[in-house]
Amino acid sequence: MKTCKEIAKEWKMSERSIANLCKQGRIAGAAKVGKSWQIPDDVVRPVDLRRRETTVENNGKSYRKKPLPIGISDYVRAQAEYYYVDKTMLIKEFIDRKPLVSLFTRPRRFGKTLNMDMLRVFFEISEEDTSIYFRDKEIWQAGEDYTKYQGKYPVIFLTFKDVKFDSWDATMDKIRGLLQDEFGRHSQLLTSEKLEEYERDYFRAVLQGTAGSVELTAALENLSRMLHKHYGIAPIIIIDEYDIPIQEGYAKDFYEDIVGFMRNFFSGAFKDNRNLSYGFLTGILRIAQESIFSGLNNLTVNSVMDTEYDRFFGFTESEVDKMLSYYDVAEKKTELQEWYDGYLFGDTEIYNPWSVINYIAKGCRPQAYWANTGKNEILADVLREATDDITERLFALLQGETVLACINQNVVYRSLTEEPANVYSLLMVAGYLKAVKKELQPDGAFMCQISIPNKEIAAVYKGEVLSHLLQVGLITQSTANKIAESLYVNDMAKLQTAIMEYMKKTISFYDAGAEGFYHGLLLGLMALLDNQYKIRSNREAGEGRYDIGLIPKEKKYPGIIMELKWARDLSERELQSLSEKALVQIDSKHYADEMRNEGTKELMKLGIAFSGKKVIVTAG
C-alpha cells in the first residue's frame, strides 16, 4: 500500500488533492486507516486526471491542445493540467524587494487568487516535494538565490472571494468557516509540545466553530504566533480579495460591522506582529481611509497606477501572442485587442485574462465574458450617486471620448456620497476605465485623461446604464422595446414617441438644465443603440456641426440626425416653433450630406426642442 504523499509525488499533484480524490471515491481501492489514506500499489490513475487536452477547430482542421483554465485558481492544478501563463517571476520581484506587507489592488478576474495560491505553494513548508511544480518554470531558472526560499515557511492562506452575503450574521458565519478550514490545515498544532494548553484550547475553539466574533478577530495573530513557535520560523500570511466582504457590507447595510471586524482582524496580523515573515493582500480598493490598516507604516501598496509588478496580473501582449499562436488563431488578434485589450497597469499594456481565455476557449466569439462573472455593484453604485455632470461625462465616455479626472487611490466606497467625483477613482481601480495619460500631483493623486478600455467594457456600461434607467423609472421596458422595434422595422413615428417618452421622464427626474444637459441625456440613450449604429456627437458636417448623428452599420436601418435647441419659459407654440427651427437647420447647413456620401439612402431628421421639463420632437 502507498500513502497520499507517495502517490502525489508519482502523479505530480499535491497531497491535499490526492486526499480529496480519496474522499470522493475516485481512487480505486483507497481506504482510510486512522487519519491516513492507504492506496493500493498497483492503482491506476483515473483517466480524467491525466494531462488534459481539448480539440480546437480551425480552418477545417482539428488540433489537440491543452484546455484553458477557466475558473481554475488552484496553482498546482492549473500548471499541471491546463495552458498556464507563467507568472512565477512575481516571486523573484518580491524577493528582490522584500517588502514586509504587500497589497496588490487589481480588478476582479485578473488572476489575483491564482497568483496568491502560487505564492502559497512556493513558500509553504510541506511534507511533499513541492519544488516539482516550479522546476520547469521561469523562477527556477533565476537561480539558487531565489529557489532557496522554496518550501521554507509556514503559510496562512485565506481567500474572501466568495464572502458575498446579504447580512452581517451570514458573513460572519462564512468567515468563521474559512478560519475553521485554515486552522484545520494546520492541525499538527493540536499535538505540538511547543504550545501552551490555553493556545491549544483556542485552536480547538476555532476548529470546532465555537469561537465568537470577538475571539475570531485575534485568529490571524494567534495562529501566526503558534506557527512561529512550532516551526521556529515566522509564517507568511496571504489574504486574497480582502475587500469583497467590505463591498458587500456597503451594499447591504452592515458596513460598520464588517469594517470594525476587519480593522482588528488585520491589525493583529500585520501591525507590529513579531510573528510575521511577510504578508500579502489582494483586493480591488486600497481602503486606507477606513483605518483598517491604521498605523501600518510597513504596508507597500501596488495599484494599477504603479510600475512595480505591473506585468503579473493580467496578460501582456507577448503572452497573448504566444497563446494565440499555440491555439492557431493568430489571425484573431485585432478582434481580441478591440474587445479585451486597453488596460494600462503602470507602464504595461494588459489584456483581461478572464475574457481572453474564454474568447479562445469558446471558438473566438467576441462578447462581454467579464460582465458575466458577477454583479457590477460598483458601477451600479456610481450610477445611483451620479450628479448631472457625472452622468453627462459617463455618456461621453460611452462615445469613445476621453474625460479629465482626478484619480485618488485612497478612495473608499462610502466616499461616493461624500464626494461624487470619486466615482472616476472607483471605476478606474475596478477596471471600468483606463488612464490614457496620467500626471502625479503633489498630494499623491493623479490627474488623468480617462476613457473606456475596450468594447467589452462599453457593453458592460450599456447594460448597467439601461438597467439603471429601468430601475429608477427614467425609461420603461415598453419604451426601450419601442426604440428597438422602431429601428428594426424603420417605424419613424414609433421612434419619435419613444424618444419623447424617455426625455419627458428623464427631465422630470433630473433638474432641467442647459442644452448640454439635454444633449448628454439623449446621447446616453442613443449610446445603448450602437449595436445598430455608429454614434457621433458634435461632428463637423456640411456647413457646421450637428448635435447627434446615428450612422447605420447595416443598410436596412435609416441614418438619423438630431439637432437640439433649448430656451427658458417657452409656451407649447414657441417650443413647437423652436423644434421646427432645429429641423430647418439640419437642411440649411447640409448636415445630412456626409451620411448620403457614405451611402446612407434613407435619412430621418429630428428637430428636438426643450424648455424646462417640456420637450417636442419634430421629424422631417
N, C-alpha and C positions, 0 to 999 in steps of 0.2 A: 504493500500500500504506500501511496505517496501523500505528502502534505500539500496544502494550498501553496506554500512557498515554493516547493519543487515544481509543481505544475505551472505556477506563474512564471517561473524562470524559463521553462520549456516553451511556453506559449507566448512569451514576451508580453505579459499582461500584469496588472497589479494584483496583489494578494486579495485586496478588497473585492476586485471584480470576480476573481475565482470563487471566493466565499459566497458572493451574491448569486452566482450561477448555480452553486451547490444548493443554496436555499430554494432557488426557483425550480430545482429538479431537472436542470438542463445538462448536467454532467452525469452520465450513466454510471450507476453503482456507487456514487458518493454517499457516505454515511457519516453522521456526526457522532464522534466519540468524545464524551465530556464536552469541552469547549472548542474542540478542533474537528475539522473535517478530514476524513480519510478517503482517498481516491484510489481506485484500482490502478495497478502498474501499467496495465495494457489499455487504459482508457483512450478512446478515440475522440479527438477534438471535434465538437459539433461543427457541422458544415457551415452554418451561418456565422461562425466566429472566425472563419479564415479571412485572409486579406480580401476585402470586398472589391468587387468590380461591378461596373454597370455598363450597359450598352448605350453608346451615343450614336445617333443617326446624323449624318451629314453628307449631302450630295449623293444620296443613294447608297452610301457605304456604312457599314456598322463597325464600330471600334469598341474594344473592351477597355474601359477606363475605371480608375478609382472613382467612387462616388464623392460628391461634395458634402462637407459636414454641416448640413442644415440642422440647426438646433443642437449641435454637439458642443458641450462646454467642458467635457472630460478630456484633459490633455492626453492621457495615455491612450485612450480610445481614438481620439482624433488623429494623432500622429501615426498610429498603427494601422488603422482600417480605412482612412479617408485621405483625400487630397489635402495635404497640410501645408499652409503657407508659413514658412519658418520664421517665427518671431523670437527665437531664443537669444538673439543678441541684445534683447531687452535686459537680460541678466548681466551681460558684460557692461552695459552702460550704467546699470545700477551699481555694480561692484566698483567701477571706476569712480563713481561719485560718492557712494556710501552715505546718502542722507539717512538720518535716523528714522524719520517717518515721512513717507511719500504719499501724497494724494494725487491721483490721476482723475481729472474730470474730462469725460468724453460723452457724446450722445449715446443713447441706448443702441444695442445691437452692433457695436463697433469693436467687439472682441475683448471686452474688459474681463469677463468671467473666465474665458479660456486662458487668457494671459495670467490671471491670478492663480488658476489651477496649475498652470505650467510652473510658476514660481514655487508653489507648494511642493509639487513633485520633485523639483530640482533640489530645494534646500532641505526637505524633511528627512529626518532620521527614519530609517526603515530596516526591517529585518531582511528584506529582499534587496537585490542589487538594482536600484532604480536608475543607475547610470546607463543601462541599456536603452533607455528612452531618449538619450541625448547623444549617444556616440556617433550617430550619423547626422547630427545637426550642427549648425554653424557655431554654436557656443563651444563645442568640443574642439573645434579647430583653433579656437582662440588661445589654447594652451593651458598649462598647469596652474598658472596664476589665477585662473577662473574655475577650472574643474575641481580644484582642491576644496571649494565650498560645497560641492555636491554631496547631499545626504548628511550634513553635519549639524543641523539644527532641529529641535522640536518645533512644530508649527501648529498654530491655532488658526483655523480657517472657517470663516462664516460668510455666507452669501445671503443678502437680503432681497435678492431679485424677485422672489415670489411672496414677499410680505406685503400683500395688497388686499386689505380688508376694510370693511365699512365701519368698524368700531374699534375703540381702544382695547376692549377686552379680548376681541378676536386677534388683534395684532399682538397683544402680549402673550396670548396662548401660542401663537406661531413662533415668536421669539423664544419662548420657554422650550418649545420642541426643538428648535435649531440648536439651542445650548445643550439640551439632553443628548442630541446626536453627536455634537462635537466633544462633549465630555466622555461619551461612550467610545469615541475613537482613541481616547487616552485612558482606557480602563485599567491599564497597568498601574496607574497611580493608586488604585484601591488597595493594592498589596505592597506598595512601596514602603520600605522601612525608613526612608528618609523623611517621611511626612509625619506630622503630629496627628493625633487622633481627631482633634477638632477639624483639621483640614480634610481628613477622610470623611468626617460627618457631613461637612459642607458639600464635598464631592458627591456623596450619596444622595443628599437632598436635591441637588440639581439633576442627577441621573434619574431619580425616581419621580421628578416633576413636582416635588412638594415645596420647592423654594419659592418664596413670594417675589413680587416685582422689585421690592426694595433690596432683597438679598441678591437678586439677579443683576442689579446694577454693578455689583462688585465681581461678577463672574469672570470677566477677562483678567482683571487684576489678580484674583485668587488663582485662576488656572495658570497664568504665566508664572506666578511665584512657585506653585507646586511643580510645574515642569522644570523650572530652573533648579530647584532643589534635587529633583530626581535625576536629571541628566548632567547637572553640573555646567550647563550652558544655557543662557537665557534664550527663550523662544523668539521666533518671528511670528507676528500677528498679522493676518491678512483679513480685511473686511471688504467684501465686494458689494457694490451697489448700496452703500451705506445710507443714501438719502431717499431711497424708494419709500420706506415707511414714513418719512417726514413729508414727502409729497402727498402720500395718501392722507396723512393727518391734516394737511392743509385743505385738501379737497373734501374731507369727510368730517370736519369739525372736531378732531381730537388733537389738534396741532400742539397745544401747550403740553398735553400729556406725553406725547412722543418726544418732543424736544427736551422736556425735563428728564425723561429716562435716558435719552441718548447722551445728554450732557455729562451725567455721572458715569454712564457705561464707558464712554470713550475717555473720560478724564482718568479713570483708574487704569486704563490700558496704555495710554500714550503720554500722559503728563507726569513727568518725574518718576517714571516706572523703572526702577533699577533692574527689573526682571524682564527687560525687553532688549533684544538684539537689534531688530529692525521692525518697522511697521509699514504696511501697505494698505491704502484705502482706494476704492474707486467710487465714482458717482457721476451724476450729471452736473451738480452745482457745488460750488465751494461755499459752504454756509458759515462763514466766519462770523458774521454779524449775530448769529444766534447764540454765540458763546458756547457752542458745542465743543469747540476746541479752545476754550478760554485759557489763555496763558501758555498755550502750547507753542513756544517760540522755536521749537525744532521741527515744525511742520513745513515740508517743502511741497509747494503746490505746482502741479504741471497741468496747464489748461490747454485749450485749443489755440490759444494765442502764443504759447511758448514753443521755442525751437527744440528744447530738450525732449527726448522720447517721442518726437513728432511722427516718426515713421512706424511706430509699433502698434498703433491702434487704427484699424482700417487697412486697406490695401494700397500700396504705392502703384504708380503707373507701371514700373518694371514687373512687379508681382502680377498685375493684371495681364500684361502682355504674355508672360510665361504661362499663365493659366489658360488664356485663350488659345495659345499655340498648342498646349497639351490636349485640349478638347477639340482641336481642329476647327475652331471658329474665329480665327484671327480677323476675318473679314467683317465681323460684327463689332469691331472696336468703336467705330464712330457712333453707332447707335447706343452702345453701352455707355460711352462718355456722356452723351446728351442726357441720358436718364440717371446715371448714378455717380458721375464724377462731380467735380466742382467744389469739394470741400478743401479748405486750406488750414492745415494744422501746423502752426509755426510757419516754416517756410516750405513745407512739403505738400504737394498736391495729393489728395487722398480720395479714394473711392469708398462708397458704402459697402462693406464686406458682405453684410447680410443680403443685400439686393443683388450684388454681383453673383454670388453663388446660387441664388435662386434663379436668376436670369439664365445662367448657363445650364443649370440642372433641369429647367423647365423648357428646354428647347429654344432658348434665346427669344422668349416672348417678353417684350417690354411692358411692364406695368408697375404699379406702386406696391412692391413687396414689403417695403419697410413700414408702410402705413397699416399693414395687416398684422403687425406683431403686437399690437396692443392699442389702448386708447391714447389719443393725443391730448392728454389732460392739460399740458402746459399751454398748447395753442388754444384750447377751449377757454382756459382761464384768461388768457390775453384778450380774446375777443369779448369776454364778458366785461372786462375793465377798460377797454379801449376808449379813448376820447375821440372826438370828431377828427382831430388832426392825425391821430394814430390810425384811425380807420382809413382815412384818405391815403396815408402812406403805405399801408398794407395793400391796398388796392393797386397802388403804383408799382409795388414790388411784384405783384402778380403779372404785370405787363412787361416784366423784364427790366424795369428801371432800377437804378441804384438810389439809395437814400443815405443821407448823412446822419449818423447816430453816435452817441457816446456810449461805449460799452464798459460797464462796471462789472468786474469779475467777482465782486463780493455781493452780488445781488442775491436776495432771498425771496421765497415765494410770497410772503405777506407784503413785500415792498411793492407789489402790483397796485394795491390800493393806496399805499402811502405815496408812491411816485410812479404814475402810469408810464413815464418814459422808460422805465426799466424793462418794459416789455421786449425791447430790442436785445437787451443783455440776456434775458431768459431764452429768447428764440435762438440767439447765437450759440450759447453753450449747449442747447438741447438739439442742435443740428438742423434747425429750420432756416438758418441764414448763414451766409459766409461773408468774410471781410475781404472785399476786393482790394482795398488799400487800408492801412492802419498806421496810426501815429501815436506813440506813447505820450501821455500827458504827465505833468509834474505830480499829480495826485495818484498816479498809478492806473488810471483809467485809459482807455484807448479811444481816440476819435477815428471812426471808421466809415468808409464807404461800403455799405452793405447791400447784398442782393440775395435772391433765392438761388440756391446752388444748382438745381437741375430740374428736369421735367418731373421726376418722381415727387420732389417736394412741392412743386407747383400743383400737382394733382392732390397732394395732401391738403394744401391750403384751400383748394376749391371745395373739397369735400367738407372740411371743417367750417368754412365760411358759409356754405349753403346750409349745413346743419345748424349753425348758429342763427342764421336768418329765419329758419323754420322754427327754432326753439323759442326765440324771443318775439315771434309773431311779425317780423318785418316782411316775411313772404310766406304765403301758404303753399302747401303742396300742390293745390289746384293751380295757383299762379305759376309755380315752377313747371308744372306739366303743360300749361298753356304755352309758355315760352318754347319749351322743347318741341311740342306738337306743331306750333305755328311755323317754326323754322323747318321742320321736317316736311310739311305739306305746302310751304310757301303761302300761308294764310296771313296776309298783312294785317287784316282787321283784328284778328285774334292776338297778334303780336302787340299791336297798339294797346289793346285792352289790358294785356298782361303787364306791360311796362307802366301804364297808368296806375294799375292796382298796386304794383310794387312801390312806385315813387310816392304815392299818397300815404301808404302805410309807413314808409321809411321817414318821410318828412314829419309825420305825426309823432314818431318815436323820438327822433333827434330834434334839437332846436334847429330851425331853418337858418341857413347861413348864406354866404355869397355864392356866386356861380361856381367857384372852385369846389365848394362843399357838395353841391348837387352833381357836379361833374364826377367827383370821387365816388359817390354812392352809385351812380348809374354805371360807371366804369367797373365797379366791383361786381354788379350783376352781370354785365356783359362778359367779364372775365370767366364766369362759370360756363360760358358757352363755347370756349375756344376749341372744343373737340371738332366743331364745325367751322370755326372761323379763326383767322389770324386777326388779332385786335390791335388797332393803332390808336394812339391818343395824341392830340395836338400835332398832327403830322402836316407838313407842308404839301399842298396840292393845289393845282390851278393857280389862283392869284392870292392865296392866303393859307390859313391853317384851319382844317376842320376840327371839331371837338373830339368826336369818336367815330372811327371807321371800322366796320367789320368786313374783312375781305374773305370771301368763301374759300375753303380748302377744296371743295368739290363744286363742279359747275351746276349741280342741281339746286344749290342754295343761292338766294339773291345776295348781292352786295348791299350793305346798309351804311348810310352816312347820317350822323346825328349832329345837329347844331343846337347848342343850348343858349338860352337867354334868361336873364334874371333881372327883376326890378322890385322895389318895395311897394306895398299897398296898392296893387293893381286890382281893378274890377275884373269880372269874368270877361267882359267885352275887350278890355285892354289886354288881358292875358292872352285871349284868342288872337288878337292883332299882333302881339309880340311873337307868338309861335309861328304865325304866318310870315312875319318878317325874317325869322330864323330860316324858314324854308326857302324864301326868296334868295337869301344869302348863299345857300348851297348852290343854286343855279347861277346867280350873278358872278360868283367867284370861281365857278367851274370846279368845284371840289370833286365832282364825280369823274373828271377826265382821267385821273390816274387809274382808277379801277377799270374803266372802259378800255383803256390802253393795254391793261393786263389781261383782257379777255373776258371780263365780267359783263354779261349781256343784260341781265335783269338787275335793276337797282331799286332800292327802297330808300327814300329820303324822309327824314323825320325832323321837323322843327319842334323843339320842346321848350316850353316857357314855364318859369317858376315865379311865384310870388308868395313869400311866407310858406304856408303849408299847402298851397294850391299848385296844381300842375295841369297843363294842357298839352296834348301831343297832336300835331297836325302832320298828316302824311301827304307825300307828293310823289 
